[in-house]
Amino acid sequence: QVQLLESGGGLVQAGGSLRLSCSASGRAFSRYATGWFRQAPGKEREFVISFSKTADSVKGRFTISRDNAKNTVYLQMNSLKPEDTAVYYCAADPVSVRRGTPDYWGQGTQVTVSS
């Protein structure tokens, strides 16, 4: 079992930056595929980034990293735009976060970008 907890969301002006953290509990977390998704109001949840793939909408602006010693995955978001406003979710899966629905999800953290 893996439990995920996101933090770092908030309100930022367009052009600003935020770093989200996803802290995980559970053994062997470093062996899990991890990634980030987001859901904007009235829209379906969408994939944002993993260690093997980046959505076109965030390429060149968002990066993902991890610190296995801390069981934490990070999402660095730069040059934020109002359309990046969404609830951001961390996800983990034993195989892939890109196939089907990942097994484990955090509770989400709100990111709001003002224009």
C-alpha positions as a LaTeX table, in Angstrom:
\begin{tabular}{lrrr}
\hline
Residue & $x$ (\AA) & $y$ (\AA) & $z$ (\AA) \\
\hline
Gln1 & 0.00 & 0.00 & 0.00 \\
Val2 & 1.12 & 3.52 & $-0.80$ \\
Gln3 & $-0.32$ & 6.69 & 0.62 \\
Leu4 & 0.37 & 9.99 & $-1.12$ \\
Leu5 & 0.10 & 13.50 & 0.28 \\
Glu6 & 0.50 & 16.59 & $-1.86$ \\
Ser7 & 1.49 & 20.03 & $-0.62$ \\
Gly8 & 2.70 & 23.33 & $-2.00$ \\
Gly9 & $-0.35$ & 24.57 & $-3.83$ \\
Gly10 & $-1.57$ & 28.13 & $-3.57$ \\
Leu11 & $-2.31$ & 31.36 & $-5.36$ \\
Val12 & 0.29 & 32.81 & $-7.71$ \\
Gln13 & 0.32 & 35.49 & $-10.37$ \\
Ala14 & 0.75 & 34.63 & $-14.00$ \\
Gly15 & 4.41 & 34.18 & $-14.82$ \\
Gly16 & 5.22 & 33.01 & $-11.33$ \\
Ser17 & 6.43 & 29.65 & $-10.03$ \\
Leu18 & 5.33 & 27.02 & $-7.56$ \\
Arg19 & 6.79 & 23.73 & $-6.45$ \\
Leu20 & 4.46 & 20.95 & $-5.43$ \\
Ser21 & 5.58 & 18.08 & $-3.26$ \\
Cys22 & 4.17 & 14.58 & $-3.04$ \\
Ser23 & 5.23 & 12.70 & 0.06 \\
Ala24 & 4.71 & 8.98 & 0.07 \\
Ser25 & 4.42 & 6.41 & 2.78 \\
Gly26 & 4.94 & 2.75 & 2.14 \\
Arg27 & 7.85 & 0.55 & 1.39 \\
Ala28 & 9.72 & 0.50 & $-1.88$ \\
Phe29 & 8.12 & 3.71 & $-3.12$ \\
Ser30 & 11.16 & 4.30 & $-5.30$ \\
Arg31 & 10.09 & 1.31 & $-7.40$ \\
Tyr32 & 6.75 & 2.86 & $-8.29$ \\
Ala33 & 6.06 & 4.87 & $-11.40$ \\
Thr34 & 4.87 & 8.32 & $-10.39$ \\
Gly35 & 3.41 & 11.33 & $-12.06$ \\
Trp36 & 1.16 & 14.33 & $-11.80$ \\
Phe37 & $-2.35$ & 14.93 & $-13.07$ \\
Arg38 & $-4.66$ & 17.91 & $-12.80$ \\
Gln39 & $-8.34$ & 18.69 & $-12.97$ \\
Ala40 & $-9.70$ & 22.13 & $-13.76$ \\
Pro41 & $-13.26$ & 23.14 & $-12.87$ \\
Gly42 & $-15.75$ & 21.59 & $-15.26$ \\
Lys43 & $-13.08$ & 19.55 & $-17.03$ \\
Glu44 & $-11.88$ & 15.98 & $-16.92$ \\
Arg45 & $-8.73$ & 15.05 & $-15.11$ \\
Glu46 & $-5.73$ & 15.18 & $-17.41$ \\
Phe47 & $-2.20$ & 13.87 & $-17.37$ \\
Val48 & 0.48 & 16.49 & $-16.76$ \\
Ile49 & 3.87 & 14.86 & $-16.40$ \\
Ser50 & 5.73 & 11.69 & $-15.49$ \\
Phe51 & 9.38 & 10.72 & $-15.73$ \\
Ser52 & 8.86 & 9.48 & $-19.28$ \\
Lys53 & 6.30 & 11.88 & $-20.70$ \\
Thr54 & 5.30 & 15.53 & $-20.52$ \\
Ala55 & 2.03 & 16.96 & $-21.73$ \\
Asp56 & 2.45 & 19.43 & $-24.58$ \\
Ser57 & 0.64 & 22.12 & $-22.61$ \\
Val58 & 3.38 & 22.24 & $-19.97$ \\
Lys59 & 6.51 & 21.36 & $-21.94$ \\
Gly60 & 9.38 & 23.68 & $-21.19$ \\
Arg61 & 7.65 & 25.01 & $-18.09$ \\
Phe62 & 7.08 & 22.04 & $-15.75$ \\
Thr63 & 9.61 & 19.51 & $-14.53$ \\
Ile64 & 9.34 & 16.45 & $-12.32$ \\
Ser65 & 11.95 & 15.18 & $-9.91$ \\
Arg66 & 12.20 & 12.85 & $-6.96$ \\
Asp67 & 14.19 & 12.37 & $-3.80$ \\
Asn68 & 14.07 & 8.68 & $-2.97$ \\
Ala69 & 15.70 & 9.23 & 0.41 \\
Lys70 & 12.74 & 11.41 & 1.35 \\
Asn71 & 10.12 & 9.35 & $-0.49$ \\
Thr72 & 9.07 & 12.54 & $-2.22$ \\
Val73 & 8.27 & 13.52 & $-5.78$ \\
Tyr74 & 8.28 & 17.15 & $-6.85$ \\
Leu75 & 6.59 & 19.16 & $-9.55$ \\
Gln76 & 8.35 & 22.41 & $-10.38$ \\
Met77 & 6.03 & 24.75 & $-12.26$ \\
Asn78 & 7.46 & 27.85 & $-13.91$ \\
Ser79 & 5.96 & 30.52 & $-16.15$ \\
Leu80 & 2.52 & 29.70 & $-14.82$ \\
Lys81 & $-0.53$ & 30.67 & $-16.83$ \\
Pro82 & $-4.16$ & 31.17 & $-15.75$ \\
Glu83 & $-5.04$ & 28.01 & $-17.68$ \\
Asp84 & $-2.81$ & 26.04 & $-15.31$ \\
Thr85 & $-5.37$ & 26.65 & $-12.57$ \\
Ala86 & $-6.54$ & 23.26 & $-11.32$ \\
Val87 & $-6.38$ & 20.75 & $-8.53$ \\
Tyr88 & $-3.12$ & 18.87 & $-8.94$ \\
Tyr89 & $-2.89$ & 15.21 & $-8.01$ \\
Cys90 & 0.09 & 13.00 & $-7.46$ \\
Ala91 & $-0.32$ & 9.42 & $-8.66$ \\
Ala92 & 1.67 & 6.22 & $-8.34$ \\
Asp93 & 1.45 & 2.79 & $-9.86$ \\
Pro94 & 3.58 & $-0.37$ & $-9.75$ \\
Val95 & 3.78 & $-0.40$ & $-13.56$ \\
Ser96 & 2.90 & 2.92 & $-15.19$ \\
Val97 & 0.86 & 6.05 & $-14.54$ \\
Arg98 & 0.23 & 6.35 & $-18.27$ \\
Arg99 & $-1.72$ & 3.11 & $-18.75$ \\
Gly100 & $-5.25$ & 3.01 & $-17.43$ \\
Thr101 & $-5.83$ & 4.53 & $-14.01$ \\
Pro102 & $-2.95$ & 4.58 & $-11.52$ \\
Asp103 & $-3.53$ & 2.53 & $-8.40$ \\
Tyr104 & $-2.70$ & 5.26 & $-5.87$ \\
Trp105 & $-3.72$ & 8.92 & $-5.67$ \\
Gly106 & $-3.19$ & 11.80 & $-3.34$ \\
Gln107 & $-5.99$ & 14.04 & $-2.15$ \\
Gly108 & $-4.97$ & 16.89 & $-4.43$ \\
Thr109 & $-3.70$ & 20.42 & $-3.92$ \\
Gln110 & $-5.23$ & 23.55 & $-5.42$ \\
Val111 & $-3.18$ & 25.75 & $-7.72$ \\
Thr112 & $-4.70$ & 29.07 & $-8.74$ \\
Val113 & $-2.98$ & 31.35 & $-11.23$ \\
Ser114 & $-4.28$ & 34.90 & $-11.43$ \\
Ser115 & $-3.98$ & 37.01 & $-14.55$ \\
\hline
\end{tabular}
